[in-house]
Amino acid sequence: GHARVGQDSPLWALFMGFEHERIHLETSSVLMRELPLSVLRRPEGWVRDHPSVPAKDVFTPREGVDFPANPFLSVQSGEVSIGKPREW
């Protein structure tokens, strides 16, 4: 194994940089999914889809079949604490 990387380690900033970049990529992908396809373009360097990929979406996922039902749950109000202790 290796030593645990905690907030006092010089590597902590590097790992936070990885996480920060991942968050930007995730945010961008969500924003792009909300755009109409007419305004999106495939970058020139990206390979084309394989010929077996259908021209249009042929799969409509169904709740309870293709993904679990995810109903809203009532949660009693209360006090919360954000963050974690430094020694976590």
C-alpha positions as CSV (number, residue, x, y, z in Angstrom):
1,G,0.0,0.0,0.0
2,H,0.9,3.6,0.2
3,A,0.5,6.4,2.7
4,R,-2.9,8.0,2.9
5,V,-3.2,11.3,1.2
6,G,-4.8,13.8,3.6
7,Q,-5.3,17.6,3.5
8,D,-1.8,18.2,4.8
9,S,-0.1,16.2,2.0
10,P,1.4,18.1,-1.0
11,L,-0.5,15.7,-3.2
12,W,-3.9,16.9,-1.8
13,A,-3.8,19.9,-4.2
14,L,-3.2,17.7,-7.2
15,F,-6.1,15.4,-6.3
16,M,-8.3,18.5,-5.8
17,G,-7.3,19.6,-9.2
18,F,-8.4,16.3,-10.7
19,E,-11.7,16.5,-9.0
20,H,-12.2,20.2,-10.0
21,E,-11.6,19.3,-13.7
22,R,-14.0,16.3,-13.4
23,I,-16.7,18.6,-12.1
24,H,-16.2,21.0,-15.1
25,L,-16.6,18.1,-17.5
26,E,-19.7,16.9,-15.8
27,T,-21.3,20.3,-15.8
28,S,-20.5,20.8,-19.4
29,S,-21.9,17.5,-20.4
30,V,-25.2,18.3,-18.6
31,L,-25.4,21.7,-20.3
32,M,-24.8,20.1,-23.7
33,R,-27.5,17.5,-23.2
34,E,-30.0,20.3,-22.7
35,L,-29.1,21.9,-26.1
36,P,-31.0,21.1,-29.3
37,L,-28.9,18.7,-31.5
38,S,-28.9,21.3,-34.3
39,V,-26.4,23.5,-32.3
40,L,-24.0,20.7,-31.4
41,R,-21.2,19.5,-33.6
42,R,-18.8,16.6,-33.4
43,P,-15.2,17.8,-33.0
44,E,-13.1,17.1,-36.2
45,G,-10.7,14.8,-34.4
46,W,-13.4,12.5,-33.1
47,V,-14.0,9.2,-34.9
48,R,-17.3,8.6,-36.6
49,D,-20.0,6.3,-35.1
50,H,-19.8,2.7,-36.1
51,P,-22.2,1.8,-39.0
52,S,-24.2,-0.3,-36.6
53,V,-25.3,2.7,-34.6
54,P,-28.9,3.7,-35.5
55,A,-29.4,7.1,-37.1
56,K,-32.0,7.9,-34.5
57,D,-32.7,6.8,-31.0
58,V,-34.6,3.5,-31.0
59,F,-34.6,3.0,-27.2
60,T,-37.1,4.6,-24.9
61,P,-36.2,3.6,-21.3
62,R,-39.1,2.6,-19.1
63,E,-39.3,3.3,-15.4
64,G,-39.3,0.1,-13.3
65,V,-38.0,-1.9,-16.3
66,D,-34.9,-0.2,-17.6
67,F,-34.2,1.8,-14.5
68,P,-35.6,1.7,-10.9
69,A,-38.5,3.9,-9.9
70,N,-37.2,6.8,-7.9
71,P,-40.1,8.5,-6.1
72,F,-39.7,11.6,-4.0
73,L,-39.6,10.8,-0.3
74,S,-40.9,13.0,2.5
75,V,-38.1,14.0,4.8
76,Q,-38.7,15.6,8.2
77,S,-37.2,19.0,8.5
78,G,-34.2,19.4,10.8
79,E,-30.8,20.8,11.3
80,V,-27.9,19.7,9.1
81,S,-24.1,20.1,9.3
82,I,-22.1,20.6,6.1
83,G,-18.6,19.3,5.8
84,K,-16.5,16.8,7.6
85,P,-14.1,16.9,10.4
86,R,-10.4,17.5,9.4
87,E,-9.4,14.1,10.9
88,W,-11.9,12.2,8.7
